[in-house]
Amino acid sequence: MIEKIRKRSGEIVKFDSAKIREAIRKAALAVGSEDINDETLDMITAHIISAIPTKKIPNVEQIQDLVEENLIKSGYTKTAKAYILYRAEHAKIRQTETDLMDIYKELTFASAEDADIKRENANIDADTAMGTMLKYGSEGAKYFVDNYILPKDIASAHLNGEIHIHDKDFYMLTETCCQINLLDLFKDGFSTGHGYLREPNSIESYSALACIAIQANQNEMHGGQSVPNFDYCMAPGVAKTFKKKYFIALARYFSYVFDLSLEEGTSIVDRIKNGIKSEVVMLNMDNVGVELVEFLKDLYTIDEINKAHINATQTAFAETERATYQSMEAFVHNLNTMNSRAGAQVPFSSINYGTDTSPEARMVIKNLLLATDSGLGNGETPIFPVQIFKVKDGINYKEET
């Protein structure tokens, strides 16, 4: 007479034949087409119990094997199949629990230095609480995708290294890597989902909002965030800053040289803004100077006007250069320190540049490279943004261009 049984955990418990009978009954109900009455259930259960070895305590797997064999011998093949599938499904659940617990133990107790699983992304600090929590979710999601979402041959090919499914943890949740057109995004401003940001009007604001756009998008999806035309996107911010700096410098020059109050100098400049038609941009300052002379010739001499224009232009160039460097420095520092995805990551960011030949764009990229070369706080090489230099025939592809 069987009195004890060994569970999968190794624990020895009291044997209960009623559990065998109930498992067979449920399998038969799942099939529906094979009606097993109470008498037959009792008979099959008795056959199984009589076949259990008595020399040592049996384990659960041995008894389940006997259930399958006796159902098939008795002609209940569909019920046996249902029982086999039920058994396989529960084995899968148990294995899932075991596998995940092993993964979670490694994530919890191993350092990133010792565990490959905690070092798969350069922009996640998996030793932090939020980094570990992010990896809990990530590894659980990957296991779910492998075992419940992907076709078995595809999951197997990935696990065997025959193919690679990137960011598998987000497989069925969202789209992947995104290119962000900041020109469209900045026009009239944009919403981050938590607040609305108006259109930027300086290179400092362009730089800051570029970081915010990348960060906000990274919080909503997986993969990397790229600005494919960074030089074109930042150039308008330089242009706006240069124009602003020029008129401020012109007002200060008039106030200082002609002994006016700042309010009086600013008033003259306001009239100039409304009076001249030439666009105040870096490549057009000669035309601006000509029109400025024409506009002010009744108030000052041509020499005085030219000196004011030259001084304001030089000041605007110098101050815009400084503002652009500080903006690019902030851009680099922000993308290596600002948080995304539950506070455990910095955005995985990349930028492309190299084909905008305007002086504003060149000023941006020159200062971006200088800021990158200066490094982070202690001179560390910035990981982000990944920088891609684009080449184009007629612009920079051949040496002579």
C-alpha positions as CSV (number, residue, x, y, z in Angstrom):
1,M,0.0,0.0,0.0
2,I,1.4,3.4,-1.0
3,E,1.4,5.8,1.8
4,K,3.9,8.6,0.9
5,I,4.9,10.5,-2.3
6,R,7.8,12.7,-3.1
7,K,6.9,16.1,-4.5
8,R,9.1,17.9,-7.2
9,S,10.5,20.1,-4.4
10,G,11.8,16.9,-2.7
11,E,9.2,17.2,0.1
12,I,7.6,13.9,1.2
13,V,3.8,14.1,1.8
14,K,0.9,11.8,2.3
15,F,-0.3,9.9,-0.8
16,D,-3.8,10.7,-1.9
17,S,-5.3,8.5,-4.6
18,A,-8.3,10.9,-5.0
19,K,-5.9,13.4,-6.7
20,I,-5.2,10.8,-9.4
21,R,-8.9,10.2,-10.0
22,E,-9.7,13.9,-10.1
23,A,-6.9,14.6,-12.6
24,I,-8.2,11.9,-15.0
25,R,-11.8,13.2,-14.6
26,K,-10.7,16.8,-15.5
27,A,-8.8,15.5,-18.5
28,A,-11.9,13.6,-19.7
29,L,-14.1,16.7,-19.2
30,A,-11.6,18.8,-21.3
31,V,-12.0,16.4,-24.2
32,G,-15.8,16.1,-23.9
33,S,-16.1,13.3,-26.5
34,E,-14.8,10.5,-24.2
35,D,-17.2,9.9,-21.4
36,I,-15.6,8.1,-18.4
37,N,-18.1,7.1,-15.8
38,D,-17.4,6.8,-12.1
39,E,-16.9,3.0,-12.2
40,T,-14.3,3.3,-15.0
41,L,-12.6,6.2,-13.2
42,D,-12.3,4.0,-10.1
43,M,-11.0,1.1,-12.2
44,I,-8.3,3.1,-14.0
45,T,-7.2,4.7,-10.7
46,A,-6.9,1.3,-9.1
47,H,-4.8,0.0,-12.0
48,I,-2.5,3.0,-11.6
49,I,-2.1,2.4,-7.9
50,S,-1.3,-1.2,-8.3
51,A,1.4,-0.4,-10.8
52,I,3.2,2.0,-8.5
53,P,6.5,0.4,-7.1
54,T,6.4,-0.2,-3.4
55,K,10.1,-0.7,-2.6
56,K,10.7,3.0,-2.4
57,I,8.7,6.2,-2.2
58,P,7.5,7.2,-5.7
59,N,7.7,10.7,-7.1
60,V,5.1,12.8,-8.9
61,E,6.6,12.2,-12.4
62,Q,6.5,8.4,-12.0
63,I,2.8,8.5,-11.1
64,Q,2.0,10.9,-14.0
65,D,3.8,8.6,-16.4
66,L,1.6,5.7,-15.2
67,V,-1.6,7.8,-15.6
68,E,-0.7,8.4,-19.3
69,E,0.1,4.7,-19.9
70,N,-3.1,3.4,-18.3
71,L,-5.3,5.9,-20.2
72,I,-3.8,4.8,-23.5
73,K,-4.1,1.0,-22.6
74,S,-7.7,1.6,-21.7
75,G,-8.4,3.1,-25.1
76,Y,-8.9,6.7,-23.8
77,T,-6.3,8.2,-26.2
78,K,-7.9,11.7,-26.4
79,T,-8.1,11.9,-22.6
80,A,-4.5,10.8,-22.4
81,K,-3.6,13.5,-24.9
82,A,-5.4,16.2,-22.9
83,Y,-3.7,14.9,-19.7
84,I,-0.3,15.1,-21.5
85,L,-0.9,18.7,-22.7
86,Y,-2.1,19.7,-19.2
87,R,1.1,18.1,-17.7
88,A,3.3,19.9,-20.3
89,E,1.7,23.2,-19.7
90,H,2.2,23.0,-16.0
91,A,5.8,21.9,-16.5
92,K,6.2,25.0,-18.6
93,I,4.8,27.2,-15.9
94,R,7.0,25.6,-13.2
95,Q,10.1,26.0,-15.5
96,T,9.2,29.7,-16.1
97,E,9.0,30.3,-12.4
98,T,12.4,28.6,-11.9
99,D,14.1,30.4,-14.8
100,L,12.8,33.8,-13.8
101,M,13.7,33.3,-10.2
102,D,17.3,32.4,-11.3
103,I,17.4,35.6,-13.4
104,Y,16.0,37.7,-10.6
105,K,18.5,36.3,-8.1
106,E,21.3,37.2,-10.5
107,L,19.9,40.7,-11.0
108,T,19.4,41.3,-7.3
109,F,22.6,39.9,-5.8
110,A,25.2,40.2,-8.6
111,S,27.0,43.4,-9.5
112,A,27.1,44.7,-13.0
113,E,30.8,44.0,-13.0
114,D,30.2,40.3,-12.5
115,A,26.9,39.8,-14.5
116,D,26.7,40.1,-18.2
117,I,22.9,40.4,-18.0
118,K,23.3,43.7,-16.2
119,R,25.7,45.2,-18.7
120,E,23.8,44.7,-22.0
121,N,22.9,48.5,-22.4
122,A,25.6,51.2,-22.0
123,N,22.9,53.7,-20.9
124,I,21.5,51.7,-18.0
125,D,23.0,51.6,-14.5
126,A,21.7,48.2,-13.5
127,D,23.3,48.5,-10.0
128,T,20.7,51.2,-9.0
129,A,17.3,50.3,-7.6
130,M,15.5,51.6,-10.7
131,G,18.0,50.0,-13.0
132,T,17.4,46.6,-11.4
133,M,13.7,47.1,-11.4
134,L,13.9,47.9,-15.1
135,K,15.8,44.7,-15.7
136,Y,13.2,42.7,-13.8
137,G,10.6,43.9,-16.2
138,S,12.8,43.5,-19.2
139,E,13.9,39.9,-18.5
140,G,10.3,38.9,-17.5
141,A,9.0,40.4,-20.8
142,K,11.7,38.6,-22.9
143,Y,10.8,35.3,-21.3
144,F,7.1,35.9,-22.0
145,V,7.8,36.8,-25.6
146,D,9.9,33.6,-26.1
147,N,7.4,31.3,-24.6
148,Y,4.0,32.8,-25.3
149,I,4.3,35.2,-28.3
150,L,6.9,34.1,-30.8
151,P,6.5,31.1,-33.0
152,K,8.6,28.3,-31.5
153,D,11.0,28.1,-34.4
154,I,11.6,31.9,-34.3
155,A,12.1,31.9,-30.5
156,S,14.5,28.9,-30.9
157,A,16.5,30.6,-33.7
158,H,16.9,33.7,-31.5
159,L,18.0,31.6,-28.4
160,N,20.5,29.7,-30.6
161,G,22.0,32.8,-32.0
162,E,20.9,32.1,-35.6
163,I,19.0,35.4,-35.6
164,H,18.8,38.4,-33.3
165,I,15.6,40.1,-32.3
166,H,16.6,43.6,-31.0
167,D,14.8,44.9,-27.9
168,K,12.7,41.8,-27.6
169,D,11.3,42.9,-24.3
170,F,9.2,45.5,-26.1
171,Y,8.4,43.2,-29.0
172,M,4.6,43.6,-28.9
173,L,4.3,46.9,-27.1
174,T,5.5,49.8,-29.3
175,E,7.5,50.9,-32.3
176,T,11.2,51.0,-32.3
177,C,14.0,53.5,-33.1
178,C,12.7,56.9,-34.2
179,Q,14.1,59.8,-36.2
180,I,12.9,63.1,-34.8
181,N,12.5,66.1,-37.1
182,L,13.1,69.0,-34.7
183,L,12.3,71.5,-37.5
184,D,8.7,70.3,-37.6
185,L,8.5,69.7,-33.9
186,F,9.7,73.2,-32.9
187,K,7.4,75.0,-35.2
188,D,4.7,76.5,-33.1
189,G,5.9,74.4,-30.1
190,F,5.0,70.9,-29.0
191,S,3.6,68.9,-26.1
192,T,5.6,66.4,-24.0
193,G,2.4,64.8,-22.7
194,H,2.9,66.6,-19.4
195,G,3.0,70.2,-20.6
196,Y,3.1,72.4,-23.7
197,L,6.4,74.0,-24.8
198,R,6.3,77.1,-27.0
199,E,8.5,77.6,-30.1
200,P,12.2,78.3,-29.0
201,N,13.8,81.6,-29.8
202,S,17.5,81.2,-29.1
203,I,20.2,78.5,-29.5
204,E,20.0,77.9,-25.7
205,S,16.3,77.0,-26.0
206,Y,16.9,75.0,-29.2
207,S,19.5,72.9,-27.4
208,A,17.4,72.4,-24.3
209,L,14.2,71.5,-26.2
210,A,16.2,69.1,-28.4
211,C,17.2,67.2,-25.2
212,I,13.6,67.3,-23.9
213,A,12.2,66.0,-27.2
214,I,14.7,63.1,-27.2
215,Q,14.0,62.3,-23.5
216,A,10.2,62.5,-23.9
217,N,10.3,60.2,-26.9
218,Q,12.6,57.7,-25.1
219,N,10.1,57.5,-22.2
220,E,7.4,56.3,-24.6
221,M,9.2,53.7,-26.6
222,H,12.3,51.5,-26.9
223,G,15.2,51.8,-29.3
224,G,17.3,54.8,-30.0
225,Q,16.3,58.4,-30.7
226,S,18.0,60.2,-33.6
227,V,18.0,63.7,-35.0
228,P,18.9,63.0,-38.7
229,N,19.5,66.7,-39.6
230,F,20.9,68.2,-36.4
231,D,22.8,71.0,-38.1
232,Y,19.8,72.1,-40.1
233,C,17.6,71.9,-36.9
234,M,19.9,74.0,-34.7
235,A,20.9,76.6,-37.3
236,P,17.6,78.6,-36.9
237,G,18.4,78.9,-33.1
238,V,21.8,80.4,-33.9
239,A,20.2,82.8,-36.4
240,K,17.6,83.9,-33.9
241,T,20.3,84.4,-31.3
242,F,22.6,86.3,-33.7
243,K,19.8,88.7,-34.7
244,K,18.9,89.3,-31.1
245,K,22.5,89.9,-30.1
246,Y,23.1,92.3,-33.0
247,F,20.2,94.6,-32.1
248,I,21.1,94.5,-28.4
249,A,24.7,95.4,-29.2
250,L,23.6,98.2,-31.6
251,A,21.4,99.7,-28.9
252,R,24.3,99.6,-26.4
253,Y,26.6,101.2,-28.9
254,F,24.3,104.1,-29.6
255,S,23.7,104.6,-25.9
256,Y,27.4,104.6,-25.1
257,V,28.9,106.5,-28.1
258,F,26.2,109.1,-28.5
259,D,25.6,109.6,-24.8
260,L,22.0,108.3,-24.8
261,S,20.1,106.5,-22.2
262,L,19.7,102.8,-22.8
263,E,16.0,103.4,-23.4
264,E,16.7,106.0,-26.1
265,G,19.2,103.7,-27.7
266,T,16.7,100.8,-27.7
267,S,14.0,103.1,-29.1
268,I,16.3,103.9,-32.1
269,V,16.9,100.2,-32.6
270,D,13.2,99.4,-32.5
271,R,12.7,101.9,-35.4
272,I,15.6,100.3,-37.3
273,K,13.9,96.8,-36.9
274,N,10.8,98.1,-38.4
275,G,12.5,100.2,-41.0
276,I,15.1,98.0,-42.7
277,K,14.0,95.2,-45.0
278,S,17.3,93.2,-45.2
279,E,17.3,90.0,-43.2
280,V,19.7,90.1,-40.2
281,V,21.6,86.9,-40.7
282,M,25.3,86.1,-40.8
283,L,25.8,86.0,-44.6
284,N,23.7,89.2,-45.1
285,M,25.4,91.7,-42.8
286,D,26.9,93.7,-45.7
287,N,23.5,94.4,-47.0
288,V,22.2,95.2,-43.6
289,G,25.0,97.8,-43.2
290,V,24.1,99.5,-46.5
291,E,20.4,99.7,-45.5
292,L,21.3,100.9,-42.0
293,V,23.3,103.8,-43.5
294,E,20.4,104.8,-45.7
295,F,18.0,104.6,-42.8
296,L,20.1,106.7,-40.3
297,K,21.9,109.1,-42.6
298,D,19.8,112.0,-41.5
299,L,20.8,111.4,-37.8
300,Y,24.5,110.4,-38.0
301,T,27.4,110.4,-40.4
302,I,28.1,107.4,-42.7
303,D,31.3,106.8,-40.7
304,E,29.5,106.8,-37.4
305,I,26.8,104.4,-38.7
306,N,29.4,102.0,-40.2
307,K,31.3,101.9,-37.0
308,A,28.1,101.2,-35.0
309,H,27.2,98.4,-37.5
310,I,30.7,96.8,-37.5
311,N,30.8,96.9,-33.7
312,A,27.4,95.4,-33.3
313,T,28.1,92.7,-35.9
314,Q,31.4,91.7,-34.3
315,T,29.8,91.7,-30.8
316,A,26.9,89.6,-32.1
317,F,29.3,87.1,-33.7
318,A,31.4,86.8,-30.5
319,E,28.4,86.5,-28.1
320,T,26.5,84.1,-30.4
321,E,29.7,81.9,-30.6
322,R,29.9,81.8,-26.8
323,A,26.2,81.1,-26.5
324,T,26.4,78.3,-29.0
325,Y,29.3,76.7,-27.3
326,Q,27.5,76.8,-23.9
327,S,24.4,75.4,-25.6
328,M,26.3,72.5,-27.2
329,E,28.1,71.8,-24.0
330,A,24.8,71.7,-22.2
331,F,23.4,69.4,-24.9
332,V,26.2,66.9,-24.5
333,H,26.1,67.0,-20.7
334,N,22.3,66.7,-20.6
335,L,22.2,63.7,-22.9
336,N,24.7,61.9,-20.6
337,T,23.0,62.7,-17.3
338,M,19.2,63.3,-17.9
339,N,16.9,60.4,-16.9
340,S,14.5,58.5,-19.0
341,R,12.6,55.2,-18.5
342,A,11.8,55.1,-14.8
343,G,14.9,57.1,-14.0
344,A,17.3,54.2,-14.8
345,Q,18.5,55.3,-18.2
346,V,19.9,58.2,-20.1
347,P,18.3,58.4,-23.6
348,F,20.0,56.4,-26.3
349,S,20.6,59.3,-28.7
350,S,22.3,59.9,-32.0
351,I,22.6,62.9,-34.3
352,N,23.6,63.3,-37.9
353,Y,25.2,66.4,-39.4
354,G,27.7,67.6,-42.0
355,T,25.7,68.8,-45.0
356,D,24.4,72.2,-43.9
357,T,27.0,74.7,-45.1
358,S,25.4,77.8,-43.6
359,P,27.6,79.7,-41.2
360,E,25.0,79.2,-38.5
361,A,25.1,75.4,-38.9
362,R,28.9,75.4,-39.1
363,M,29.0,77.4,-35.8
364,V,26.8,74.7,-34.2
365,I,28.9,71.7,-35.3
366,K,32.2,73.4,-34.6
367,N,31.1,74.1,-31.0
368,L,29.5,70.7,-30.6
369,L,32.8,69.1,-31.5
370,L,34.7,71.4,-29.1
371,A,32.3,70.6,-26.3
372,T,32.6,66.8,-27.1
373,D,36.4,67.1,-27.1
374,S,36.3,68.9,-23.7
375,G,34.5,65.9,-22.3
376,L,32.2,65.7,-19.3
377,G,32.9,66.9,-15.7
378,N,36.2,65.2,-15.2
379,G,37.1,65.0,-18.9
380,E,35.4,61.7,-19.5
381,T,34.5,60.9,-23.1
382,P,30.7,61.4,-23.6
383,I,28.9,58.2,-24.6
384,F,26.0,60.2,-26.0
385,P,25.0,61.5,-28.4
386,V,26.4,59.1,-30.9
387,Q,27.6,61.4,-33.7
388,I,27.4,60.5,-37.4
389,F,29.1,62.7,-39.9
390,K,27.2,62.7,-43.2
391,V,28.9,63.1,-46.6
392,K,27.3,64.3,-49.8
393,D,28.7,64.8,-53.3
394,G,29.1,68.4,-54.0
395,I,29.4,69.4,-50.4
396,N,32.0,67.4,-48.5
397,Y,32.4,64.1,-50.3
398,K,35.5,65.1,-52.3
399,E,38.6,66.7,-50.9
400,E,38.2,69.9,-53.1
401,T,34.7,70.5,-51.6
